[in-house]
Amino acid sequence: MFTGYFIQKLEEGVGKLRRFYLVHFREDYVRAQLELRRGECNRCGDCCSIMFKCPHLDGDNSCTVYECRYKQCAVFPIEPWDIKFLRHRCSYYFDGEGPPNLPDVQETRNTAGTNNAATHH
């Protein structure tokens, strides 16, 4: 029996493979998609925790290799459904969707750090 968690992780894995393929073998498609993307990275770290937490994230969910990060990281999200796996803190959106209504990222980081410290075993 498949659980919702297993299916979510499977979808996340397929998304990671799809983005890897696109950035390395479909660069024209990626450039066209990025023309439709709006907003800018607010460095919330959510995309770095899809499927598993990236080893380049520090304790504040900040990327330690941000200036020289991998191609698939630098162009995330490529398509609107890439945002599906995030916790609604990503400031990117695509034409026709309108900007998201987001909480303050620094405030969310502080809250998450407090919650993680209290619940970490």
N, C-alpha and C positions, 0 to 999 in steps of 0.2 A: 504494500500500500504506500502510495506517495503522499507525503505531507506537504503542506503549503510551503514550509521552509525549504524542503528539498527542491521543489519546483522553482522557487525564487532563486536559489543558488544555481540551478541549472540554467535559468534564463540569464542570470548575471554572467555566468561563464561563457555562454553563447555570445553575449554582448561584447565581452572582452575579446574573444576571438574575432568577431566581426569587425570591431574597431581596429584591431591589429592588422587584419587583412586590408581594410580600407586605406589606412595610412601608408602601408607599404606597397600596395598594388593598384590602388585606385585613387591616386593623388588628385586627378582632375575632378573626380566626383567629390572628394573631400573639400577641395577649394570651392566648388559650386555650393555645397552645403553650408560652408562657413560664411558665404555671402548672405545667407538667410538668417544666420544667428545674430542675436542682439545681446547687449549687456557686456559685462566683463567679469573676469574671475574675481570673486570676493575672498578667495582663499579659505573657504569654509572647511575644506578637507573631505567633504562627503564623497566626491568622486574617487577619492583615494582609499575608500573603504568598501568599495563594491566587491563583493565576494570574499575578500580578505583585506586586512589593513596593510597598506603599503609599508614596507620596512623603512622608507625614507621620511615617514611622518615622525615629528617629535612629539613630546608630551602635550603640546598645545594644538595638535592636529595641523601643524604648519609643515610644509614641505621643505626638507633640508637641501634639496637639489632643484628648487623651483626654477632657477635661471638656466639650468641645463637639463631639464626633465625630458623624459622619453617623448617621442612624437605623439603617441596615442594619448598621452597625458596633456600635452600642450594644445591639442585640438579638441579636447573633450568639452562639451558634447558635440558630436558630429551631426546627429539627427535628433529630432524632438523626443523620440522614445528613449534616448539615452538618459534623459532626466528622470524617467520613471523610477529608477532605483535609488534616487537620492531622497534625503529627509526634508525636502522642501526648503532648503537654505541656499540652493544654487541660484545665482542672480542671472544666469543665462536664460534666454527664451528665443523662440523662433518667430519669424514674420507670421502674423495672423493670430498669435497667441496672447500678445500683450505681456508687459512685464509682471513678474510675480510679486506678490505681497509678502515680503520677507521679514523675519525677525532680525535684529541686529546680530551680526555674526560674532562679534567680540563678546556680547552678552551671552549668547548661546554657548560659546566656548567656555566661558567662566562657569556657567551652570552645568555643562557637561563634565567639566573637570571636577567640580564639587560632587556631582552625582557619581562619577566613576570612582572617585576616591572613597566614597562611602560604601559603594557596593562591590568594589574589587576584592576578590578572595585570594 
